[in-house]
Amino acid sequence: MNLLSPITMPEEVSLLSEAGADEFYAGLHDKKSAERLGPLYIGTNRSDYEFQNLLSYRELESTCAQAASLGKRVYLTMNVMYPDRLMSIVKDQILRSIDSGVSAIIIGDPSIANWMQENKLPVETHVSCDATTLDRFGLLFWSKLGAKRVVLPRQMSLSEISSIVLEARKLEIDLEVFVFSGNCLNLDGCCNFQHGNIWVNKRSVGKFIGGKFSKQMASILPANARRSIIKHVSPGLPCACGYSVKPKGGGQAAIKASLMMERFLADHSLWFACGVCALYDLGRIGIRHAKQIGRTEFTRKKVKDAGFLRRMMEIARTAPDRDTYIRLAQTRYEETYGEPCLPRQCLFAGYHRDGDILNFHRGR
């Protein structure tokens, strides 16, 4: 199984590769377009702020060259549904990125996939989780547009993933699954919030985490210090601003669901989700690509996560049975991160030894 890791600086290529990454993905912040269009510019990916992206084509070219020297590939994230006013910018960025050495464009807009196919661009089309491909009909749709890989939404259960593996194989489409991820209470692709809204009019954030130097310096901060700084200078995700959640209708089930949602919005620890326990099963049903989320993380954390995931992939491959692997996975997580493995943070339901308590992701 290949490990796909996030890159925000060229210097991270060798570090992540040594930790176990097989391939890389990145975004590119188009600073000139952002300055020219102002509030009309929504970015060319859903996390289009400086600290989450490479900052120039020179950085992208360097990243691709370093990856190629190691026999590895780089994919560019461009997963927004684009309005007409951005189409020329988007197409230009794709063409310049191909010249810089990227091997695939991760897209969510069918019109971009169609344009890439019609122009026979020398780059693969990968479909973002934000395209919400849930079944064989979605796979067939993207196959006709030339897609070579589909990233599945985080909310799909193991049984749902298993049900489309054979169809993907028939269509010669690879499937990619999140295994170490930011959590989300919405279905991928069915949300109208733009992640970049977190940082609107927050110049202090830009000074702290914008640009190459700041990212390098901040990468040495302990995780709790970084979270504390971000918490004080950011208003938070617009979809999780501590809303009051009221049950619709009566009954204990509705009341319980509303309380769980309020707890989710209030407890920032729930924004992390781990699917490492599922690696054993994912490998055996034919999933070839596992994705590590973390473009918002700093270098040290990315490298630590990549190393942990690579070790667990090797253990999953050689483990004598499923139960033995799951016990090892939860123990190794606690040893690596010095914190308990919590059932509410499971990306996939039903794996935790203490039961499935507050899982917004994948049903049984």
C-alpha positions in Angstrom: 0.0 0.0 0.0 1.3 3.4 -1.0 1.4 6.3 1.5 0.4 9.7 0.1 1.8 12.6 2.3 1.2 16.3 2.3 3.9 18.9 1.3 4.0 22.6 1.9 7.8 23.2 1.5 10.3 21.6 -0.9 12.5 20.8 2.1 9.9 18.3 3.3 10.3 15.9 0.4 13.5 14.2 1.7 12.3 14.1 5.3 8.9 12.6 4.5 10.5 10.2 2.0 12.8 8.9 4.7 9.9 8.6 7.1 8.1 6.3 4.6 6.0 8.5 2.1 5.7 7.0 -1.4 4.0 9.9 -3.1 3.2 13.6 -2.3 0.4 16.1 -2.7 0.4 19.8 -2.5 -1.5 23.0 -3.1 -0.2 26.1 -4.8 -1.2 29.6 -3.5 -1.5 32.0 -6.4 -0.5 35.2 -4.6 -0.7 37.4 -7.7 -4.2 36.4 -8.5 -5.3 36.8 -4.9 -3.9 40.3 -4.8 -5.5 41.2 -8.2 -9.0 39.8 -7.6 -9.2 40.6 -3.8 -12.5 39.2 -2.3 -13.5 37.7 -5.6 -10.6 35.2 -5.4 -11.7 32.0 -3.7 -8.5 30.1 -4.4 -7.6 27.2 -6.6 -7.9 24.7 -3.8 -10.2 24.5 -0.8 -7.3 25.4 1.6 -5.8 28.2 -0.3 -3.8 30.1 2.2 -0.1 30.6 2.4 0.7 28.3 5.3 -1.2 25.4 3.6 0.5 25.6 0.2 3.6 26.0 -1.8 4.1 29.6 -2.6 5.5 29.8 -6.1 6.1 27.8 -9.2 9.8 27.7 -8.3 8.9 25.9 -5.1 6.6 23.5 -7.0 9.4 22.8 -9.5 11.9 22.1 -6.8 9.5 19.8 -5.0 8.8 17.8 -8.1 12.5 17.6 -9.0 13.4 16.3 -5.6 10.6 13.8 -5.6 11.6 12.6 -9.1 15.2 12.1 -8.0 13.8 9.7 -5.4 11.6 7.9 -7.9 8.4 9.5 -6.5 5.6 11.6 -7.8 3.8 14.9 -6.8 0.1 15.6 -7.3 -1.3 19.2 -7.3 -4.6 19.8 -5.4 -7.1 21.9 -7.4 -10.4 20.6 -5.9 -12.8 23.6 -6.1 -15.9 24.0 -8.3 -14.7 27.0 -10.2 -16.8 30.0 -11.3 -16.3 31.3 -14.8 -14.1 34.3 -13.7 -11.4 31.9 -12.4 -11.3 29.4 -15.3 -8.5 31.1 -17.2 -6.4 31.3 -14.0 -7.1 27.6 -13.2 -6.2 26.4 -16.7 -3.0 28.5 -16.7 -2.1 27.0 -13.3 -2.6 23.5 -14.5 -0.4 24.1 -17.6 2.3 25.7 -15.7 2.2 23.0 -13.0 2.6 20.3 -15.7 5.7 22.2 -16.9 6.9 22.2 -13.3 6.8 18.4 -13.1 3.5 17.4 -11.4 2.3 13.9 -12.3 -1.4 14.4 -11.5 -4.0 17.1 -10.9 -6.5 16.4 -8.0 -9.7 17.9 -9.3 -13.4 18.2 -8.2 -14.8 20.1 -11.1 -16.0 17.9 -14.0 -15.5 20.7 -16.5 -11.8 20.8 -15.7 -11.6 17.0 -16.1 -13.3 17.4 -19.5 -10.9 20.1 -20.6 -7.9 18.1 -19.6 -9.2 15.1 -21.5 -10.1 17.0 -24.6 -6.6 18.7 -24.7 -4.9 15.4 -24.0 -2.7 16.9 -21.2 0.3 14.7 -20.2 -0.8 14.4 -16.6 -3.2 12.1 -14.7 -6.6 13.2 -13.5 -7.3 12.3 -9.8 -10.7 12.9 -8.4 -10.9 14.7 -5.0 -13.0 13.4 -2.1 -15.0 16.6 -2.6 -16.5 15.2 -5.8 -18.4 12.8 -3.5 -17.9 9.6 -5.4 -20.0 7.1 -3.5 -20.8 4.2 -5.9 -20.1 2.5 -9.2 -22.1 5.2 -11.1 -19.8 7.9 -9.8 -16.8 5.8 -10.8 -18.2 5.3 -14.3 -18.9 9.0 -14.7 -15.3 9.9 -13.8 -13.9 7.0 -15.9 -15.5 8.5 -19.0 -13.7 11.8 -18.1 -10.3 10.0 -18.0 -9.8 9.7 -14.3 -7.1 7.3 -13.1 -7.7 7.6 -9.4 -10.6 8.5 -7.1 -10.2 9.7 -3.5 -13.2 8.4 -1.6 -15.1 10.5 0.9 -14.1 10.1 4.5 -17.7 9.1 5.5 -17.8 5.9 3.5 -17.9 2.7 5.6 -15.5 -0.2 5.0 -18.4 -2.3 3.6 -19.3 0.6 1.2 -15.7 0.9 0.1 -15.5 -2.9 -0.4 -18.6 -2.9 -2.6 -17.0 -0.7 -5.3 -13.5 -2.1 -5.3 -14.3 -4.6 -8.0 -16.0 -2.0 -10.2 -13.0 0.3 -9.8 -10.7 -2.5 -10.9 -12.8 -3.1 -14.0 -12.6 0.5 -14.9 -8.9 0.6 -14.2 -9.4 3.3 -11.5 -7.3 3.3 -8.4 -9.0 4.1 -5.1 -7.5 6.2 -2.4 -8.7 6.3 1.2 -8.0 8.6 4.1 -6.4 6.9 7.1 -5.0 9.8 9.2 -7.2 12.7 8.9 -8.9 15.9 10.0 -12.4 15.1 11.1 -15.5 16.6 9.7 -19.2 16.4 10.5 -20.2 17.1 6.9 -20.2 14.7 4.0 -17.2 15.5 1.8 -18.3 17.6 -1.1 -21.7 18.4 0.3 -20.6 21.4 2.3 -20.8 25.1 1.3 -18.2 26.4 3.7 -14.9 27.5 2.3 -12.0 26.5 4.6 -10.1 29.7 3.8 -12.7 31.8 5.6 -10.9 30.9 8.8 -8.2 33.5 8.1 -10.2 36.4 6.5 -8.9 39.7 7.8 -6.6 38.0 10.3 -3.3 39.6 9.5 -1.7 38.3 12.8 -2.2 34.8 11.5 -0.5 35.6 8.2 2.5 37.0 10.1 2.8 33.9 12.2 2.2 31.1 9.8 2.4 32.8 6.3 5.5 32.3 4.2 8.4 29.9 4.1 10.4 31.3 7.1 7.5 31.3 9.4 6.5 27.8 8.5 10.1 26.6 9.2 10.3 28.3 12.5 6.8 27.3 13.6 7.5 23.6 12.8 9.7 23.3 15.9 6.9 24.5 18.2 5.3 21.8 20.4 1.8 20.9 19.1 0.0 22.3 22.2 1.8 25.7 21.8 0.9 25.8 18.1 -2.8 25.0 18.8 -2.9 27.6 21.5 -1.6 30.4 19.2 -3.9 29.4 16.4 -6.9 29.3 18.7 -6.2 32.9 19.9 -5.7 34.4 16.5 -8.3 32.5 14.5 -12.1 32.7 14.7 -12.3 29.0 13.9 -13.8 27.0 11.1 -17.1 28.6 10.0 -18.9 25.3 10.2 -17.9 24.8 13.8 -18.3 28.1 15.7 -20.0 26.7 18.8 -23.5 26.8 17.4 -26.4 25.8 19.6 -27.9 22.6 18.2 -31.6 22.0 18.8 -33.3 18.6 18.1 -35.7 18.5 15.3 -38.8 16.7 16.5 -39.1 14.8 19.7 -37.8 11.7 21.2 -34.7 10.6 23.0 -32.8 9.8 19.8 -33.1 13.4 18.5 -32.1 14.9 21.9 -29.1 12.6 22.1 -28.0 13.4 18.5 -28.2 17.2 19.2 -26.1 16.8 22.4 -23.5 14.8 20.5 -23.3 17.4 17.8 -22.9 20.2 20.3 -20.1 18.2 22.0 -18.4 17.7 18.6 -18.5 21.4 17.9 -17.2 22.4 21.3 -14.4 19.8 21.7 -11.5 20.5 19.3 -9.9 17.1 20.1 -12.7 15.6 18.0 -11.4 17.3 14.8 -8.8 14.6 14.6 -9.7 11.1 13.3 -7.5 8.0 12.8 -8.2 5.0 10.6 -5.0 3.1 11.2 -6.9 0.1 12.7 -8.5 -0.4 9.3 -5.3 -0.8 7.4 -5.3 -4.5 7.8 -8.8 -4.8 6.2 -8.2 -2.0 3.6 -5.1 -3.8 2.2 -7.0 -7.1 1.9 -9.9 -5.7 0.0 -7.5 -4.2 -2.6 -7.0 -0.5 -1.6 -3.6 0.6 -2.9 -3.3 4.2 -1.7 -3.7 5.5 1.9 -3.8 9.3 2.4 -2.3 11.2 5.3 -4.0 14.6 5.9 -1.9 17.4 7.2 -1.3 20.4 4.9 -2.1 22.5 8.0 0.5 20.6 10.1 4.1 21.7 10.5 7.0 19.6 9.3 7.9 17.8 12.4 4.3 16.5 12.9 4.0 15.4 9.2 7.2 13.4 9.5 6.1 11.8 12.7 2.7 10.9 11.2 4.3 9.5 8.0 6.7 7.3 10.1 3.9 6.0 12.2 1.7 5.2 9.2 4.6 3.4 7.4 5.4 1.3 10.4 1.7 0.3 10.8 1.4 -0.5 7.1 4.2 -3.0 7.4 2.7 -4.5 10.5 -0.7 -4.8 8.8 0.9 -6.6 5.9 2.6 -9.2 8.0 0.2 -9.5 11.0 -1.0 -13.1 11.6 -4.6 -12.0 12.0 -7.0 -9.0 12.2 -7.5 -8.9 16.0 -3.7 -9.1 16.7 -3.1 -6.2 14.3 -5.8 -4.0 15.8 -4.5 -4.5 19.4 -1.0 -3.6 18.1 -2.2 -0.6 16.3 -3.9 0.9 19.3 -0.9 0.2 21.5 1.5 1.7 19.0 -0.6 4.8 18.6 -0.5 5.4 22.4 3.3 4.7 22.5 4.0 7.1 19.6 1.8 10.0 20.6 1.7 9.7 24.3 -2.0 10.0 24.5 -4.9 7.5 24.7 -6.4 6.1 21.5 -10.0 7.3 21.8 -13.0 5.5 20.3 -14.6 8.8 19.3 -11.6 9.5 17.0 -12.0 6.4 14.9 -12.4 7.1 11.2 -14.1 3.7 10.9 -16.7 2.5 13.3 -16.4 -0.7 15.2 -12.6 -1.1 15.6 -11.9 0.3 19.1 -11.5 -2.0 22.0 -13.8 0.2 24.1 -16.6 0.4 21.6 -17.8 3.1 19.2 -18.8 6.2 21.2 -19.4 9.4 19.2 -18.4 8.5 15.7 -19.6 11.0 13.1 -17.9 9.3 10.2 -18.6 5.8 9.1 -21.5 3.6 10.2 -21.3 0.0 11.0 
